[in-house]
Amino acid sequence: MYEQEKTILAKAAIKHVRNGMILGLGTGSTTRSFIDVLGKWVEEGGQVQGVATSDETVEQANRLNIPLLSLEEVTHIDLIVDGIDQIDPHFRVLKGGGGALFREKVVALMSRKILYLADASKFVHHLNGPLPVEIDAFARPYVERFLQDKHVDVTLREQGGKPFVTDGGHLILDVDLKQVQDVQHFAKELKSLTGVLETGYFERQPDHVLTVEQGQVRQLAHPDLRDGGGLV
């Protein structure tokens, strides 16, 4: 996504924020743009408290003086704003490209409303991955053999020539979905394996998605919602 589009989406997303809200703050480049805009909103007198989904987000929020709460301090989250990797016509979503899928999913499940930001490239007819799978390092051979038996390609995520390690101390396997017909069932099957902490298939679907079409923001609503979508 171009930086200009990220800024446009961030400014549109801030319109969904109200004083007194507890906000889930996602992780990744798109969400960084939103948090920058949120920081200016707070500086101008806006009053919210955030729940961060990664150490990176904590650092950015602290730098911008956005008040943060731990998960133990909240009973609910009013709204989470985050980016996505892929979304299909049924609002099924893949996330985790930034490596924070476990914490993002927990915060999403605690949120009353979910707002995702996405450029046009994130919309697909069929979720084709890769599907991030967060695992305990000890279980890596076991999980990889399971995937090999399924004839599914898998790659250990690396950063700087070394295995990428999540904030929780886990590894991520990026799983190719080209041979997978039912991603939802496949993700559920993976989660049943000992050693698999979480997958990037998000069971809790977004209420709304903001995207940019020809320079204008379009708000798309989940099929189950009555208000539909339209230009913002």
N, C-alpha and C positions, 0 to 999 in steps of 0.2 A: 504494500500500500504506500502510495506517495505521501510524503510528510504533510503536504497541503491537505490531502484528504483526511489524514488522521486528525489534523487540527479542526477541520470542518466538522467531523463526527464528534470530537470532544466537546466543541461548543454546542452542538445539538444535544448531546447527552446531559450537559449541565442543566438544561431546562427541566430535566426529570428530577432534579435534586431539590429538596425542600428543607427549610430550617428544622432542626431537631432530629433529622434522620440518622440512623445508623447505617453506614454504607459499607458494603463489601467492595474492597479494592483489589482488582485482578492484577495479573502480571503479564508483562510483555510490552512490546514497543507501542502498540495501539493504546493500551491502558496507560502507559507513561504519559502520553499526550493528554489524556483525560485528567490524570492526577495533576499535571501542570496547570490545567485550566481550573481544576477544583482548588488548587492552592491559591490562585488569584481570587477566586470567589470567596474563600475563607478570609483572605487578607482584606477584602472589601467589606467584611462583616458577616458573612455567611457562617452559620453554626451547624456543624455536623460532627459526627465521630465516625472513624473508620475502623474496619477490621481488615488487616492486610493478609494477603495470601502467599507472601514470600518475604525473605529478608531484604531483597532488592526493593520491594514496595515499601517496607518499613523505613528503609533509609531515605527514599524519596519523600515519603509523607513527613518524616521528621524534619527533613531539610526545608520543607514548605510550611512547617508549623501546622500541619493537619493533625488534630487530636486523634490518637489511636486507642482502641480497646483490645484486650485479649479475648479469645473465644470464651474463656471462663467467665468473663464479665458481662456477657450478653445472653439473653434468652431468645432473641430473634434478630434478624437483620432485615431492614426495610427494603433495601435494593442493592444488588450487586451489579457493577458495571465492569465489563471485561471484553477481551477480544476472543476470536474463535479461529480455528484452523480450517474447518469445513462445516457446511450445513446443507442438508438436502431439502427437497420440497416438503417433507413431513416435519421439518424443524428438528431432525435428529442431528446431533452435533458431535464433532470431534474437537478436542482441545488437548493442550499439553506440549505444544511446540516450544514453549518457554521453560518447560521442566517443572512447573508448579501444579500439575494436574490434581494431585491428592488434596492439597490445601484448597485449591480453587473449587474442587467438587464439594468438600465439606461446607465451605462458606455458601456455595450455591444452594445446597440442600437446606441450609438454615435461612435462606432469603425468601421473603414474601414475594418479591418480584425480581426477575432477571432481565437485564438489558445487555445485549451483546452488540459490539461494533464490528462491522465487516465490510471489506471492499468487495467488488463484483467477483473477484477470482475465488472467493471462499464459498460461492454457491455452486453446488454440484448436483448432478442427477442421482448419483450413487456414491456413498462414502467409500473412498478408495484408499484412504490412509496417506501416510503411515499412521497406525494406531499406537500411541505411546503406552507402554506398560511398565509401571513402576514396581520394581521387585527388590527383595532382599538379596544382597550379593551372594550369599551362601546358596540360594536357590537357583542361581543362574543356569547351571548345567541341566538341572531338572526341567526348568521352564523351556529352555532352548530345545531340548530333546522332544518335549511335547509338541512344540511348534514344527519341528522337523518331521515328526511323524504325521503331522497334518499337511505336509508339503507346502508350508507357509514360510516365506523368506523373512528373516529377522536380522536386525543390525543393532549392535550395542552402541548407544549414543556416546559420542566422545566430544571432548572440548580441549583444545590445545594438545591433541595427541594422547590424552589420557581419558579414561572413562568419566563421563559426566556424572557428578554426584548431586543429588537433590538436597534441598535444605534439611530434609529429614534423614539424610545419610544413605539414601538408596540409589540403585542404578535404574536406568531406563532402557528398555528394549523398544526399538521402533519396528513395528510389525507391518509387513506389506499385506494389504487387504484385497489384492487383485483376484485371488482365488477364493475369497470368502463371499458367500452369497447372502448370509444373514448376519450382519455385523452385530446386531443387538444380542443374538444368541451366542455368537462367538465371544463377545466381551464378557457375557455372563459365565461362559464356560471357563474363560481365563481367570476370572475372579475367584472361581472355586478352587484353583490350584493353591496349595500351600506355598507360601513365599511370594505370592502376587499381592501387592498392597492395593493397587488400583489400576484402572485403565482410563484412557482418554475418551472413552465413549460416555457421554454425560446423559444419564437417565433423566435427570431433571432438565426439561427443555426450556428454552427462553420464552418469556412472555412477549418480548418485542426485540427486533433486530433493526439497528440503524445502518443504512448503507448509503453510498453516494452514486447517483446516476446523473451523468451529464452536468456535474457540478452542483447538483441539488441533493439535499438529504431526503431519503425516503425511509419512512418508518413502516416496517412489516410486522404484522401481528401474528401470533400463533393461530393456527387454524381453528382452535377451540374458542378463541375469543371473538366476541361479536363486533368489536369496534373496527375491525378491519385494519387497513393500512393506508398510507397516503403520504404526500409530500409534507415535510415539516417546514 
